[in-house]
Each structure stands twice: as C-alpha cells, then as structure tokens.
Amino acid sequence: MKNRLMIILALILMLAMPTLAEEEAAPIKLAEIELFNQTLLEHAVAEEQPTFLDEGNYIVRGEGYELLLGSEDVSTDSLVLGAAIHWIGERAQTADNKLTGPRDTAPGMSLETLLARFANDNQYLAGRPDSAVLYIDGELPAAVSVGFITRDGQNVQMVEHDVYYQAGEGVMREGIQFTIESGDITAIRTFAAKEALSQQAAADELQALRDLQEENAYIAFGDMAGSRLAREDMVLAGLDFFDTDYQAAVTALGEPANEERHEDSDGSTLITCQWPGLEAVFRQKDGASRAIRITAQGEGVFEGPRGLRLGDTLAQALSRFEHSGTLDEDGGALYGDAQNQQAPYGLMRINPENTMLYYAIATETGKAGLVMEFVDDILVSMSLTTL
C-alpha cells in the first residue's frame, strides 16, 4: 500500500512539473517537418524497405514507421509526401534507435510535454469545444506557422502544426499531426498537399484560424487548475448541479431511458432518471424540483468538473485540484479541515478495493461536492451530490 501511495504522489509531481525552457517553445519551421521526412526516408533506405501500392499510393512500411512516396523509387532523393511513426509498445521507449519527431517528440510522450515543445499563446486552450488555436506566426507572402488542437471538450485528440509558404503563384501547406489518446502521443504524422492552394483559399484558411483564435466560448482548466473545488466546477454532462431541475435535464438530455418516482416521508417526491452512462436524482416539492445527485458511470462520454471523464487516472484527477495536505497509507486530507468535514475540504481514502476522492464546498443549505471512485487507479464513477 505504501508503494502505491508513493507512485501516486510521484505522478502528481510529474504532472505539476514546469514546462521546458522558453527558447524551445518556438513556432514550427518548415525545415523541421522536412528533416523528419528525410530522416525516416534514410531509415527506410538503410533497411532496404520496398514500396507497395495501396489505392494508387506508394507506401513504405517498417517497424514503427511508414512513408508515403511520390514514386516507387526508395532512395535518399525520393519525394516524400508524408511520413509517420507510431506507438509499438515498450520497445518504442527503450530501443537505441528509437524514432523521434521534431524536438525529440515521440509516441508515449504526454500532451503537456508536447505542448511545451512548441509555441503556445493560449495557455488555457480557450476556443470552441471541438478546437482551439495555439498560435499564428507570420503573414503571407512570408511563411506562416500555425498551431491548433482538435478535441472533444477537454479531451484533446490531435495537436497539429502547419506551415503555409509561397510556391509560385500559389501557397503550399505542409504540416505535422500528433495523435493523442488518453493524454499521450500515439502517432506522429506529416503531410504535404499535392497541389498549391490559391492565394484566396490560403487567406480564407488563415482567417478561419484567426477567427477561432478570438473565441473563448470554451476554456480548458483555466485559472482553476490546481485550486480548490469551486461552485463553477459543479457541472457534469453539461448539467449545472445547482441550476438544473428535472425539466432542464430532460430538455438537455432527452427523455430518460428509465424513470422512477417515490414519495418521501416529508411529502416530497424523489425522481430518479437514467440515461446511458448517467443517472440523476431530483427532489420535487410544491411543484419545484432540484438535483440532489448526478452520477456518471459506465462509458466515459460525459465531461465533469475540470474536464474529468471516466477512464482518467487518479494522478490526473489529483493534479486538477489542490493537494497541499499530508497523506498516510490510507489517504488523508488534500486540503482544508477534512478530518472534521468542514467545507471546503478535499479528502482521499485508499481502500483495498478502491480509492475515493471527496471534494466539498459550502452552500446556503449545507454541503455539496464531487465524489469520485477509482478502481486500479482508473476513474469508474463520479458524482455531484449533496453531502
């Protein structure tokens, strides 16, 4: 048990480590993309890898990497249209000849480390729920470097860095994509357009990115990361715990798959609604209802406080909130007077079968908070609830 606690604390520290030095955090350069392509090409030449046709494309495939070529010739002079390296298990981390991307990026690297390797003018990833711009550097006709992410809420799925540059009367675009799964890089892939964009088309693409750069409808973590649970955090599946009544939940999520009503001894009615992966309980009295518990369990499709989702790790969850307390083998206070359960407080309990996190805030009618259950250090259930 003690070893497990030490591992948890070490992971928290790793997630909280400062980013790399500023001099490394520069916009992507075209030369970096082309050097990556050339390095993989030379690797394939050294291994004497052949090409094969796949839907009219010339492909070279080796262990942990792939190339898209402009012809069947495999030589150091071959035209590379795209190159990729991908995760191949523990060997990818330990092999002497490990393949890496620009700035020593590699499959298995965390998203946080990746973001620190390149320019980022958007620390809190403000944008839309599906995307956000990291930076835009330069103006046409000079080369323009851009970085952006695509995501599902706070679940980042891809980080992309592109370069737009003049090519005759048109504009070429080359880029590199980092595929992200569970917060880590799983693949690195470059691409190059076969045909130049028109000046207008390139200008339109860059303008769309500039428009996105100005949006802040959705912010990942923001100033709240590493702080105590707050009223603003009490949202799960888009439902604000304090503002959502029965009708608002049905309007947002549709008719529940199952609904049960029970009369309570105080004359109120308990309404339990279930949707796939989500359960909400409301107390209704005198025609008004309020949520008393909202729980996500099963499939991790719903986003909760600080972007947490089922399937996230214990270390990820702990890093999102303050953790200044002292822990024993069975857990302990994360902050506040957890021993006496005086809100606000954070508390961790390590049990043989699970680990529980409790974060509480004070309300006008008592306490409410976030309760999370972890099995094998993976989040399996989280609830917003009265306490």
N, C-alpha and C positions, 0 to 999 in steps of 0.2 A: 504493500500500500504506500509506503514511504517513497519508494522508487517512482511510483506512478505520479505522486504529488510533485516530485522534483521535475519530472518530464513536463507536467502541465505548466509549472512555473517557468521552465526554460522556454517553452513555446510562447508564453506570454511575452517574455523578454525579447525573443526573436521578432515577434510581430511589432513590437514597440521600438525596434532599433531605428536610429536616424537613417535618412536616405543617403545616397552616395554624394560625394563632393559635387559642388555646383558646376565645376568645369567639365564634368562628364555629361551633364544634363543639357545637351545641345540638340537642336533640331536634326532630323535625319538628313544625310547627304547622299546624293546620287551615287557617289563613289563607294559608299558603304554597301549599298544594295548590289552594285556590280561586282565588288570584291567578294561578297558572299556567293554570288552566282559562279564566279570564276574559281573560287576555292573548291566548291562542290564539283565543278566540271573537272578540275585537275585530279580530284579524288577518284572520280569515275574513270578517267583515263588511266590512272595508275593501277586501278583494279581491272582494267581491260573489260569494262562492262559494255555489253552490246545494246543497241536500241531495239525497240519493238513498236509496232504500230498499234495504237489504241484510238479508235474513232478518228482516224486521219492524223493523229498527233504522234510525233516521235518521242518515245519515253525511254529514259534510262532509269533503272531502279536497282539500288543496292541496299544493304542492310542499314536501315535508319534514315535513308535519304532517297530523293527522287529528282529527276531533271526533265524538263520539257524543252526539247531542242528544235531548231528550225529546219533540220535535215537529219538524215540517218547517220551522218558522219559524227563520230565521237573523237574529237581531238581538242587540243587547247585553243583552237581557232573557231570552234563550233559556236553558233549563235544560240544563246540561252534565252528562252522565252519565260522560263520560270524555274525555280528551284525550291526544294523543301527538305527539312529534316523533321523527324517526328520521334515521339517517345517510344523506346523499345525496351522498357523495363529498367532494372537496376544497372544493367550493363552500360546504359547510356550515361550513367553518372560516374562509373568507375573506369571505363576504358581509357587507355592512354591516348588514343587517337579520337577522343570524343569530338563530335561535330558541333560547332557552335555558330550562332548567328552574330550579327553586328554587336559590338560592345560586349562580347562574351556572353550574350544571351543564349539560353539553352532550354530544351524541354526539361521540366521539373522545377524551373525557377518560379518563384512566387510572383503574383501580379504586382505586389507592392514593390518588389525589387525591379521588375521590368519597367514600371512607370518612372522609377527614379533614374533609369539609364538614359532617358530622353527628356527633352524639354517638356514642361508641363505648366502652363499658365492658368490651370484650372484645378487647383488643389482639391476642391470638394466635388469635382466631377459634376458641376451644375450643367443642366441641359434638359433633354427630354427623357422620359422613362426608357426609351429604346436607344438613346445615343447621346454623346457629348463630345465636344471638341476639346482637345488638349492644347493645341497651339496652331497658329498660322504664321509663317515666317517668310516674308518676301512679297514682291509684287511682280506680275508679268510686265514686261517681257523677260525680266530676270527670273531665275529659278525660284519656285515657291515650294517650301516644305510645309506639310500639314500633318497633324496627328489627331486621331479621334478614336473613340471606342464605340462599339455596339454592345447593347446589354438588354437584359430583361430585369428592370428595376435595378437593384444594386448587384445583381448577378452579372458581372462583366463576362461577355462571351468572346469578344475579339478586340484586340488593340491593333490599329493599322497606322502606318506612317507612309505617306506618299510624297513624291516629288513631281511637280509639273515643270517642264522646261521646253524652250523653243526648239522646233525641228522644222527648218524651212519656213513655210507659211502657216504651219500648224503647231500644235502643242502636244507633246508626248507626256504620258503619265506612267511612272513606274512606282511600285510600292512593295511593302513587306507587311505581312499579316501574322500576328501572333494569336493562335487559337488558345482560348482559356477555358479550362474545365476545373471546377472545384477550387478556383483561386490559383491554379498553376498553369504554366505553359505546357501544352501537349504537342504543339507543332508550330513550326516557323516556315512561312511560305512567301516567296517573292513572285511578282507577276509584272508583265510589261504588255501594254496594249500593242496589238499588231499594226494598228493604223493610228495616225495622229488625229487628235481632236481638232475641230475648227477653233478659231480664236473665241468665237461666241460660246461654243459648248464648254470650253475650258473656263471662261469667265463665269458662266452660269453655275458650274460645279463649285467653283471657289466662292461665289456669292452665297450659294446654299449653305456652305460650311460657315461663312461669316454670319449668316442669319442664325444658324444653330448656336454659334459661339455666344450670341447675345441672349439666348434663352436660359432661364433658370427656374423653369416650372418644376424641375425635379432635382434634388440635391442629394448626393450620396454622402451620408455621415455628417458632413458639415462640421460646425464648431462643437457638436455634441460628442463626437468620438472621444472615448476615454473619460467621459464625465458621468455623473450620476444619472440614473433614470429620471426622466422629466415627464411632465404632463404631455408634452408634444410627442413623446415616443409612443404613447399608448394607442397605437394603430396596428391592426392586424387584418390582412386581406382587404385593405382599403377601408376598414370599418373603424371609426374613432370610438374607442370604448365608452367615452363619456357622452358623446353626442348621438350615438346610434341607438335608435329604438327598433322595435320589431319591424315596423313598416319600412324603415330606411334600409334595414338589412335585406328584406325581400326585394326592394327596389334595386339594390345594388347587385345582389347575387342571384336573383330569380327565385321562383317558388322552391322551398326546400324539398329535398328528396324524401324526408320524413319529418313529421311534426307531432309533438305530444304536448298535452296540456294537463296540468294537475293543480287542483285547488290547494292553497296553503292555509294553515291554521289562522293566519292573520287576515284572511279574506282576499288575499292577492292570488293571482294565477301565475304559475311557473310555465313558461313556454320554451320547450326545447326543440330547436330546429337543427337539422343536419343536412349539410351539403357534402359532396365528395371531398374528403380531406378536412372538413371544417364543421365544428359544432358551436352553436351559440345558444345561451340560456338567457331569457328575459323574464323580469318580474313585472307583471301588469296589474295595476290597481287604479280604480276610478277612471278607467279609460286611457290611462297613460302607461307606457312601458319604458323600461330601461334595461340595458345589458348588465348582467351580473357575472357573466363569464363568456369568453370567446376563446375557443381552443382549436389549434391546428394540429393534426396528427395524420399519419399515413403518408401520402405523397407530398413532397415538399414544394408545392407550386405557389403557396401563399407567402407573401413577404410580411415580416413582422417588424418590431422595433429595431432600429439601426440596421435595417436591411437583412436581418437574420432570417434564415429559412431552414426547414427541416433538412437534415443531411449535413449542415455545417458542423464544424468541430467545436469541442469545448474550448480550445485555445482561441478560436475565432470569436466565440461569444464573450469570453472573459475580456478580450482585448477591446471590445466595443464600449465597455463601461469602466468606471473607476475600480481599481483593485489595489487600494493602499493598505488594506488590513493585513493581519498576520494569520497564516493558515497552519493548522495542525494536520495530523494524518487523516482525520475525519472531516477536514474542511475548516470552516470558521468564517469570521466577519470579513467581508470585502471592503466595506466602508460603513460608517455610521454606527449606531448602537444596535447592532444586530442581535446581541445577546438578549436584550430586553425587548426586541422587536419594536423599537421606537422609530417610526418612519421619519426621515428617509434612511434606508439601510440597504446593504447588499450582503447576501449570505450564501455560502456554498456548503453543501452537505455531501460528503463522499460516503456512499454505502456500498456494500459488497455487490449489489446487483445494478446500481445506477449511481449517477451523480445529479444532484438537484441544485439549481441556482434560483434564488429568490431575490427580487429587487422590488422594494416597496416605496410608495410615495404617500404623503398625507393628503387627504381630501376633506371637503367640508363635512362629509358624512362618515368619515373613518379612514381606513387604509385601502389602497388598491395597488396592484402591481403586476409584474411579469414573473411567471413561474416557468422554468424550463427543465426538462428531463433529458439526460444523456445516458445512453447505453453504449458501452465500449467507446466512450468519449465522442459519440455522434448524437446530435440533437434529434430526438424522436418525437417530442411533444413540446408545445409552448402555449401558454395561456395568459390572456389578460383577464384579471379576476379581482373581485372584491376580496379583502383579506380580513 
